[in-house]
Amino acid sequence: MNKQGSPISALSLKLPTSNRGTATYRLAASRIFPARLQSPLNRVAFSAAHVVADPLADVDPWLTVAVDWDRTIAFREHIWDLGLGVAEAMDTAQRGMGLDWPTSLELITRSVNAARARNALVFSGAGTDHLAVDAAKTLDDVIHAYEEQIEAIEKVGGRIILMASRALAKLGRNADDYAHVYHRVLSQVREPVIIHWLGDMFDPALANYWGADDLDAAMDTAVAVINANAAKVDGVKVSLLDKQREIDMRRRLDTSVRMYTGDDFNYAELIAGDAQGFSHALLGIFDAIAPAASFALSRLAAGDQASFHDVLGPTVPLSRHIFKAPTRFYKTGVVFMAYLNGHQDHFTMVGGQESARSTLHLAELFRLADKAGLFADPELATRRMQTMLAVRGFEA
């Protein structure tokens, strides 16, 4: 990997500070990462991908979804060019926070078709979100909701990520309830699925998932369900932001079941692994850092751990900032990175979620992204940062 020939220290801008002042920030020398995968990977790596809103649609954004389909699919092609898979219609795409099931199915259909044209990897989220939580009265209601979405996704040729269910979190009282639902649903899938365990820091409605408020008991249930259905499970994605629990869980899984890290705080060390194993990846942060992630993973596959950590390590502070509490608002930072890097021409989100993070938060995101060398075009990123600041009333 090469750095640009000379530092761009002359490039600077004024950024707001926490004391309501301003400070000049001078950009570092940016790194150049390949736009395409350079060599094979030895980890399966998915990026959960965001959707690009249509900012000119005549809709009420809090009520009606408007997607720019061309830009949304173009972003997925960017991910695929880098050798990463796409985890489609997940929480990164604002599933459950602006993206409804009918629009999710259209997104999945378009994404599966685009992936088929280039033999790319895509798995898609099947959940129960078309079933209002208050309307779910029995576990059979949850099962039927899962079945409906699975059938629709498989009908268009999609592979399944079995998402956590808010309705099941409401109705499931114990390990037996969860085992009943998952056994029934998994017995019917055509191909092995990825099971998604999303912690309540990502979605408060998923508190006490697996029928217990104690995470040790919850993990016992999850492991038992997964291992009992190992032939139907490609892997499990764990998003608990607790690296030791992920390590403990992956050591307990059937050897045929992959662990996909969803830990946006500790992914570098979990992917690198230890003497007893490693995690694959299914990460929302890979949306924002895809070129760096691809290059780092190629270096890991080549046996160059030093370069892997040199590239991926500096992205971790940015990820921890983007995913800071309230973690569910991380999508705002992911989309802002796409705007800064030229993948879309605006900072408008489905559901008006561009307002979910403060100006100070986005200013710190800019600093951390620059320090990690993640701006493909630093001049463009700087101009767009200044534009956003002006819209929010900061002109220095």
GIMOZI-V372168 format. One record per backbone hydrogen bond with DSSP energy under -0.5 kcal/mol. NH is the residue of the N-H (numbers start at 0). CO is the residue of the C=O. Records with the same first field share a line. If there is no record, write none. Layout:
# GIMOZI-V372168
NH->CO  CO
This chain:
# GIMOZI-V372168
3->29
10->7
11->9
12->24
14->22
16->20
19->16
22->14
24->12
25->23
26->10  24
31->1
32->30
36->80
44->42
45->280
46->84
47->45  282
48->86
52->50  347
53->65
54->52
56->53
58->56
60->58
62->59
63->59
67->51
68->66
71->67
72->68
73->69
74->70
75->71
76->72
77->73
78->74
79->75
80->76
81->77  78
82->79
83->78
84->44
85->120
86->46  84
87->85  122
92->89
93->90
94->89
95->98
96->93
98->93
99->97
103->99
104->100
105->101
106->102
107->103
108->104
109->105
110->106
111->107
112->108
113->109
114->110
115->111
116->112
117->113  114
118->114  115
119->114
122->85
123->158
124->87
125->160
130->127
131->129
134->131
135->131  132
136->134
141->137
142->138
143->139
144->140
145->141
146->142
147->143
148->144
149->145
150->146
151->147
152->148
153->149
154->150
155->151  152
156->153
157->152
158->121
160->123
161->159  193
162->125  160
165->163
168->164
169->165
170->166
171->167
177->173
178->174
179->175
180->176
181->177
182->178
183->179
184->180
185->181
186->182
187->184
188->184  185
192->231
193->159
194->192  234
195->161
196->194  236
197->195
198->196  238
201->198
202->198
205->202
206->203
208->205
210->207
211->207  208
214->212
217->213
218->214
219->215
220->216
221->217
222->218
223->219
224->220
225->221
226->222
227->223
228->224  225
229->226
231->228
232->229
233->192  231
234->192
235->257
236->194
237->235  259
238->196  236
245->241
246->242
247->243
248->244
249->245
250->246
251->247  248
252->248
256->253
257->233  255
259->235  257
260->258  279
261->237
263->261
265->262
266->262
269->265
270->266
271->267
272->268
273->276
276->273
278->269
279->258
280->43
281->260
282->45
286->283
287->283  284
288->284
289->285
292->288
293->289
294->290
295->291
296->292
297->293
298->294
299->295
300->296
301->297
302->299
303->298
304->302
307->303
308->304
309->305
310->306
311->307
312->308
314->311
315->311  312
316->312
317->313
318->314
319->315
320->316
321->317
322->318
323->320
327->200
328->325
329->326
330->327
331->328
332->328  329
333->329
334->330
335->331
336->332
337->333
338->334
339->335
340->336
341->338
342->337
343->337
350->60
351->348
352->349
354->351
355->352
361->357
362->358
363->359
364->360
365->361
366->362
367->363
368->364
369->365
370->366
371->367
372->369
373->368
375->373
380->376
381->377
382->378
383->379
384->380
385->381
386->382
387->383
388->384
389->385
390->386
391->387
392->389
393->388
394->392
